[in-house]
């Protein structure tokens, strides 16, 4: 069963809202246990100072994950155990990995967000709305071309992609216009997984309906036959896209197994997008709580770096207080061919250095699994102690918030230090090439970057359109610091291959495509959907 043992029944979502200061008129319930929260809350609390932001990240993970979501949930519960008002912010799970090979993204055991089945499936329909808005724009482009093409859109220079929240490798590149009724030339167009779409990124970064509409209108859909940019606003479709997304812009409120408030909102992936929950949810949490715990996807080289360099520049008043770095014995072993910790420690050291690049000190969370031995945990603790890195062992899957009390205490102490001075090491005035190179060198340990001919051509277009000031959002393999998932530890003598650059003018950043990363993954040989069923009384089950 997908249900885990719960310490007590779920509370009504109205009670959860009331406990953190959300008014009844700011809540739109979707049944008894989930709700949307109006952006009017931010207007009401405009003068209230922000709480402290805690970012949860990790070292390069194994494909099974290291428990960052469980740690984020458990840490929030642990903060509750020591009487701190903490609010959790998580990304919304995508159906693609849930039905494919990874399973849900709502925690496990005694560290979950609830209602688990709803969140992992359709939830409040946000991802569906993103998918619809994305595909509406694609349809509007082709409809405009069909009816005379007054904007002179060049079908060979259409950048916009369709999206689907199911892993379907056959849609990575398709040919449209094959119907007999089509009056236009056939052309190739790709699909991408919905969390990788620019509309998802725009929804994540928008802080008002006006901001959302502006960003949707700014989307660069392609070039015309004169080589000039064409934007979504010129197709008069931004208003309809906003209408589809207006409810999705409001953060979703749910609860942890111990009754803390949790915002689960927007679902961009960290390997192909920015990998963090919505800015509006984070802002709400920081207004309502003393502490906000937020999870950044994959490791410090991806989700954390993008939180700091891509997301937070949209709200410059928000600065992180501490980064919790999740480490597991199995991940350390996965980096070491001889099953020692040597290369694993090199990977750990690099991620600690990555955090310190931003002037923030890390707290290492040793997420303990049942198979971990006492000697392995002791080796890891001794290593961190010798390097004077604050750390704590977590057992939240088994023990809930009580398994994170030590971690919560260490985090509170670290967050209260006045020595933290958040800073960015990339100057927005640098060229995109310089930003890519500096990120690759400082965060990945690369020797240099190698631009393909297409990437060089793409950067020329970026410069011609006057978009050099955009931050870079590097799409990279998450399982190694390099672009090669088989590279272990902290490789240094390598160069990052850049194969292309996508302009996301609505999200206001550049997506840098590297290595062989796919924007539309495929399903494994034995996908998880084979194990999913529903009982006669309507409960979803997942077979062992």
C-alpha positions in Angstrom: 0.0 0.0 0.0 1.1 3.5 -0.6 -0.2 4.5 2.8 2.4 4.4 5.6 1.7 4.1 9.3 0.5 7.5 10.5 0.7 8.7 14.1 -2.7 10.4 13.9 -5.4 11.1 11.3 -4.9 14.0 8.9 -6.2 17.3 10.2 -8.7 19.4 8.1 -6.8 21.7 5.8 -8.7 24.7 7.4 -7.1 23.8 10.7 -3.6 23.6 9.2 -4.2 27.0 7.6 -5.5 28.6 10.8 -2.4 27.2 12.7 0.0 29.3 10.6 -2.2 32.4 10.3 -3.9 31.9 6.9 -7.4 33.4 6.9 -10.5 31.6 5.8 -11.1 34.0 3.0 -7.5 33.4 1.7 -8.2 29.6 1.3 -9.9 27.7 -1.5 -10.4 24.1 -0.4 -10.0 21.2 -2.8 -11.7 18.7 -0.5 -11.0 18.4 3.2 -7.2 17.9 3.0 -5.8 20.2 0.4 -6.3 23.8 -0.7 -5.1 26.8 -2.7 -3.9 29.9 -0.9 -4.7 33.3 -2.4 -1.9 35.7 -3.4 -3.8 38.3 -1.4 -2.0 36.8 1.6 1.2 38.4 0.4 -0.5 41.8 0.1 -1.8 41.5 3.6 1.6 40.6 5.0 3.6 43.0 2.9 5.2 44.8 6.0 6.0 41.6 7.9 9.7 40.5 7.8 10.8 37.3 6.3 11.8 34.3 8.4 14.9 32.3 7.8 15.4 30.2 4.6 16.9 26.7 4.9 17.9 25.0 1.7 18.1 21.2 1.6 20.5 19.9 -1.1 22.7 16.9 -1.5 25.9 15.3 -3.0 25.6 13.6 -6.4 22.9 11.0 -5.8 22.3 7.4 -6.7 19.4 6.7 -9.1 17.3 5.7 -6.1 17.8 9.1 -4.4 19.3 9.9 -1.0 16.2 11.1 0.8 16.3 14.9 0.4 12.5 15.0 0.4 12.3 12.8 3.5 15.0 14.9 5.1 13.2 18.2 4.3 9.9 16.8 5.7 11.6 15.3 8.8 13.6 18.5 9.5 10.4 20.5 9.4 8.9 18.1 11.9 12.1 18.2 13.9 11.8 22.0 14.1 8.3 21.5 15.3 9.5 19.1 18.0 11.8 21.9 19.4 8.9 24.4 19.3 9.9 26.3 16.2 7.3 27.5 13.7 8.5 25.9 10.5 6.8 25.7 7.1 7.9 23.3 4.4 8.0 24.1 0.7 8.4 21.3 -1.9 8.1 20.9 -5.6 5.1 19.1 -7.0 5.7 15.6 -8.2 5.6 14.8 -11.9 3.5 11.9 -13.1 6.4 10.9 -15.5 8.8 9.6 -12.9 6.0 8.4 -10.6 4.6 6.1 -13.3 8.1 5.4 -14.7 11.0 4.4 -12.5 11.3 6.6 -9.4 7.9 6.5 -7.7 6.3 9.4 -5.7 7.9 12.4 -4.3 6.0 12.8 -1.0 8.5 11.2 1.4 8.2 7.9 3.2 7.5 6.2 6.5 7.0 8.8 9.2 8.2 11.6 7.1 5.5 12.3 4.5 3.4 15.0 3.1 -0.3 14.2 2.9 -2.6 13.3 1.2 0.1 11.3 -0.6 -2.0 9.7 -3.3 -3.5 13.0 -4.4 -0.2 14.9 -4.5 1.5 12.1 -6.6 -1.3 12.0 -9.1 -3.5 14.8 -10.3 -3.4 16.9 -7.1 -5.1 20.3 -7.9 -4.4 20.1 -11.7 -1.5 22.5 -11.8 0.7 20.4 -14.1 -2.2 19.7 -16.4 -2.8 23.4 -16.7 0.9 24.0 -17.5 0.7 21.2 -20.2 -2.5 22.8 -21.7 -1.0 26.3 -21.8 2.2 25.0 -23.4 0.3 23.1 -26.1 -2.2 26.0 -26.6 0.7 28.2 -27.7 2.0 25.5 -30.0 -1.5 25.2 -31.6 -1.7 29.1 -31.8 1.6 29.2 -33.8 0.3 26.6 -36.3 -3.1 28.2 -36.5 -1.6 31.6 -37.3 0.5 30.1 -40.1 -2.5 28.3 -41.5 -4.5 31.5 -41.7 -2.1 33.6 -43.7 0.9 33.9 -41.5 0.9 37.7 -41.2 3.8 37.5 -38.8 5.9 35.6 -41.4 6.8 32.9 -38.8 9.6 30.7 -40.3 8.6 27.1 -39.7 12.3 26.2 -39.7 12.9 28.7 -36.9 10.1 27.8 -34.5 11.7 27.3 -31.0 8.5 26.4 -29.1 8.1 22.8 -27.9 5.0 20.8 -27.0 4.9 19.1 -23.7 3.5 15.9 -22.0 3.9 14.8 -18.4 4.4 11.1 -19.4 7.8 9.7 -20.4 7.2 8.9 -24.1 10.5 8.5 -26.0 8.7 8.4 -29.4 7.7 12.0 -29.0 11.3 13.4 -28.7 11.0 14.6 -32.3 7.9 14.3 -34.5 6.8 15.7 -37.8 3.6 17.8 -37.8 1.5 18.9 -40.7 1.0 15.4 -42.2 -2.8 15.6 -42.3 -4.4 16.0 -45.7 -6.3 19.1 -44.5 -3.0 20.9 -43.6 -2.1 23.7 -45.9 1.3 24.2 -44.4 4.6 22.5 -45.0 5.5 19.6 -42.7 8.1 20.4 -40.1 9.9 18.7 -37.2 8.9 19.6 -33.6 10.0 18.1 -30.3 8.1 17.3 -27.2 9.6 17.8 -23.7 8.5 16.6 -20.3 6.1 19.1 -18.8 8.4 20.1 -15.8 11.0 21.1 -18.4 8.7 23.5 -20.2 9.2 27.2 -20.0 5.6 27.6 -18.9 6.4 25.6 -15.8 9.4 27.8 -15.1 7.3 31.0 -15.7 4.7 29.7 -13.3 7.4 29.0 -10.7 8.9 32.5 -11.0 5.8 34.7 -11.3 4.6 36.6 -8.2 1.3 38.0 -9.5 -1.2 37.6 -12.3 0.2 40.7 -14.0 3.7 39.3 -13.8 2.5 35.9 -15.1 0.7 37.5 -18.1 3.7 39.7 -18.9 6.1 36.7 -18.8 3.8 34.5 -21.0 3.6 37.3 -23.5 7.4 37.6 -23.5 7.9 34.0 -24.6 10.1 33.9 -27.7 8.4 31.4 -30.0 10.8 31.7 -32.9 12.0 33.9 -35.7 10.3 35.3 -38.8 11.6 35.0 -42.3 13.5 38.2 -41.8 15.3 36.8 -38.8 13.4 38.9 -36.3 12.0 37.6 -33.0 8.3 36.6 -32.7 6.8 36.6 -29.2 3.7 35.0 -27.8 2.0 38.4 -27.3 2.0 38.9 -31.0 -0.2 35.8 -31.4 -2.7 37.3 -28.9 -2.6 34.1 -26.8 -1.0 35.3 -23.6 -4.4 36.2 -22.1 -5.9 32.7 -22.7 -2.7 31.1 -21.3 -3.1 33.2 -18.2 -6.7 32.1 -17.9 -5.6 28.5 -17.9 -3.0 29.2 -15.3 -4.7 31.7 -13.0 -5.6 29.1 -10.3 -2.4 27.2 -10.8 -0.5 30.4 -9.8 -1.9 30.0 -6.2 0.3 27.8 -4.0 -1.1 24.4 -2.8 -1.4 23.9 1.0 -1.1 20.4 2.5 0.4 18.9 5.7 3.2 16.7 7.1 2.5 13.6 9.0 2.9 15.6 12.2 0.6 18.4 11.1 3.0 21.1 9.9 1.9 23.3 7.0 3.5 22.4 3.7 3.3 24.2 0.3 3.7 21.9 -2.6 3.8 24.1 -5.7 5.2 23.8 -9.2 7.5 21.0 -10.4 10.5 22.1 -12.5 13.2 19.4 -12.6 16.7 20.5 -11.5 18.6 18.7 -14.3 16.6 20.4 -17.1 15.0 23.4 -15.4 15.7 25.3 -12.2 14.6 22.6 -9.8 12.9 24.5 -7.0 9.3 25.1 -5.8 7.5 28.3 -6.7 8.8 31.7 -5.5 5.3 32.6 -4.3 5.2 29.6 -2.0 8.6 30.4 -0.6 7.6 34.0 0.0 4.4 33.0 1.7 6.2 30.5 3.9 8.8 33.1 4.9 6.0 35.6 5.9 4.1 33.0 7.9 6.9 31.1 9.7 10.1 31.5 11.6 11.8 29.0 9.3 11.1 27.8 5.8 12.6 24.5 4.7 12.9 24.1 0.9 14.3 21.3 -1.1 16.4 22.0 -4.2 16.6 19.2 -6.7 19.5 16.8 -7.0 22.8 18.3 -5.7 24.5 21.6 -5.0 25.7 21.7 -8.6 22.2 21.8 -9.9 19.2 22.7 -7.7 21.0 24.7 -5.1 23.1 26.7 -7.6 19.9 27.4 -9.6 18.0 28.5 -6.5 20.8 31.0 -5.7 21.6 32.2 -9.3 18.3 31.8 -11.2 15.4 31.9 -8.7 16.4 34.2 -5.9 17.5 37.1 -8.1 13.7 37.5 -8.8 13.3 38.3 -5.1 16.6 40.0 -4.0 15.4 40.5 -0.5 15.4 36.8 0.2 18.8 35.2 1.3 19.5 31.7 2.5 20.6 31.3 6.1 21.9 27.7 5.9 22.2 24.8 3.5 21.6 21.3 4.7 23.6 18.8 2.7 22.1 15.3 2.6 24.7 12.5 2.6 24.2 8.8 2.6 26.6 5.9 3.0 25.3 4.3 -0.2 25.9 7.5 -2.2 29.5 7.7 -0.9 30.0 4.1 -1.8 28.6 4.6 -5.3 31.4 7.1 -6.0 34.1 4.6 -5.0 34.8 1.5 -7.2 36.5 -0.3 -4.3 33.5 0.4 -2.0 35.8 2.6 0.2 34.8 6.2 1.0 37.8 7.8 -0.6 36.2 9.1 -3.8 33.0 9.6 -2.0 34.7 12.0 0.4 36.1 13.9 -2.6 32.6 14.3 -3.9 31.4 15.4 -0.5 34.2 17.9 -0.2 33.3 19.5 -3.5 29.7 20.0 -2.5 30.7 21.5 0.8 33.0 23.9 -1.2 30.1 24.7 -3.6 28.0 25.9 -0.7 30.8 28.0 0.7 31.2 29.6 -2.8 28.1 31.6 -1.8 29.3 32.6 1.7 27.0 30.1 3.3 28.1 27.4 5.8 26.7 23.8 5.4 25.2 21.5 7.9 25.6 17.9 6.8 22.7 15.5 7.4 23.7 11.9 7.6 20.5 10.3 6.4 20.8 6.8 7.9 19.4 3.8 6.2 18.7 0.5 8.0 21.6 -1.3 6.3 24.1 1.3 7.4 26.5 -0.1 10.0 27.7 1.7 13.1 31.3 1.7 11.9 30.3 3.3 8.6 28.4 6.1 10.4 31.3 6.6 12.8 33.8 6.9 9.9 31.7 9.6 8.3 31.1 11.5 11.5 34.8 11.4 12.3 35.6 12.7 8.9 33.2 15.7 9.3 34.4 16.3 12.8 38.0 16.5 11.6 37.0 19.0 8.9 34.9 21.0 11.4 31.7 20.7 9.5 28.5 20.7 11.6 26.5 17.5 11.2 23.8 15.3 12.6 22.4 11.8 12.0 18.8 11.6 10.8 16.4 8.7 11.2 13.2 10.5 10.1 11.7 7.8 7.9 11.6 5.5 11.0 11.1 8.1 13.7 9.5 11.2 12.2 10.3 14.5 13.8 12.0 12.9 16.8 14.6 11.4 14.4 15.5 15.0 13.4 15.7 16.8 16.7 19.5 16.8 16.7 19.5 18.0 13.1 17.0 20.7 13.9 19.1 22.0 16.8 22.3 22.1 14.7 20.4 23.9 11.9 18.9 26.5 14.2 22.3 27.2 15.7 23.9 27.5 12.2 21.1 29.8 10.9 21.5 32.1 13.9 25.2 32.8 13.2 25.9 36.3 11.9 29.0 35.2 10.0 26.9 34.1 7.0 27.1 36.6 4.2 25.4 35.4 1.1 27.1 36.4 -2.1 27.1 35.4 -5.8 30.3 34.7 -7.7 28.8 35.4 -11.1 28.5 39.0 -12.3 25.2 39.6 -14.3 27.2 41.8 -16.6 29.4 38.9 -17.7 28.8 37.4 -21.1 26.8 34.1 -21.3 29.9 32.2 -22.3 31.7 33.6 -19.2 28.8 32.6 -17.0 28.7 29.1 -18.4 32.5 28.7 -18.0 32.6 30.1 -14.4 29.7 27.9 -13.3 31.4 24.8 -14.8 34.7 25.6 -13.2 33.5 26.7 -9.8 30.5 24.3 -9.3 31.4 21.3 -11.4 35.2 21.4 -11.2 35.6 21.5 -15.0 38.8 22.6 -16.7 36.9 24.5 -19.4 33.9 24.4 -21.7 33.6 23.4 -25.3 31.0 25.2 -27.4 29.5 23.3 -30.4 28.9 25.2 -33.7 25.2 25.3 -32.9 25.9 26.7 -29.4 28.1 29.4 -30.8 25.3 30.3 -33.3 22.7 30.3 -30.5 24.9 32.6 -28.4 25.2 35.0 -31.4 21.4 35.2 -31.5 21.3 35.8 -27.7 23.7 38.7 -28.2 21.8 40.1 -31.2 18.6 40.1 -29.2 20.2 42.0 -26.3 19.8 39.2 -23.8 23.4 38.7 -22.6 22.3 39.8 -19.1 20.2 36.7 -18.6 21.4 34.1 -16.0 22.4 30.7 -17.4 20.4 27.6 -16.4 22.7 24.7 -17.2 20.9 21.4 -18.1 23.3 18.7 -17.0 23.4 15.1 -15.9 22.8 14.9 -12.1 24.6 11.7 -11.2 28.1 13.1 -11.5 29.7 16.5 -11.2 30.7 16.1 -14.8 28.5 15.6 -17.8 29.3 11.9 -17.7 27.2 10.0 -15.2 30.0 7.4 -14.9 32.5 9.9 -13.6 32.9 9.4 -9.8 34.3 11.6 -7.0 35.3 15.1 -8.1 36.7 14.9 -11.6 38.9 17.9 -12.7 40.6 17.2 -16.0 37.6 17.4 -18.2 35.7 20.0 -20.3 31.9 20.6 -20.3 30.5 20.1 -23.8 27.8 22.7 -24.6 25.6 21.6 -27.5 23.0 24.3 -27.6 21.4 27.3 -25.9 17.6 27.9 -25.6 16.3 31.4 -24.9 13.5 31.4 -22.3 12.5 35.1 -22.5 9.4 34.6 -20.4 11.4 32.9 -17.6 14.2 35.4 -18.3 17.1 33.0 -18.4 19.1 30.9 -20.9 18.9 27.1 -20.8 22.3 25.7 -21.6 22.1 22.1 -23.0 25.1 19.9 -22.2 26.2 16.4 -22.9 23.5 13.9 -23.9 20.8 15.0 -21.5 17.3 14.3 -22.7 14.3 16.7 -22.3 11.9 13.8 -22.9 13.0 10.7 -20.9 11.9 7.2 -21.7 10.3 4.5 -19.5 12.4 1.6 -18.0 11.9 -2.0 -18.9 9.8 -2.6 -15.8 8.0 0.7 -15.2 6.3 1.4 -11.9 2.9 1.7 -13.5 2.9 -2.2 -13.8 2.7 -2.3 -9.9 0.0 0.3 -9.4 -3.6 -0.8 -8.8 -6.8 0.5 -7.1 -8.7 -1.5 -4.5 -12.5 -1.8 -4.7 -12.9 0.9 -2.0 -10.8 3.3 -4.1 -7.4 3.2 -2.4 -4.3 3.2 -4.6 -1.8 0.4 -4.0 1.8 -0.2 -5.2 3.0 -3.8 -5.1 6.4 -4.7 -3.6 
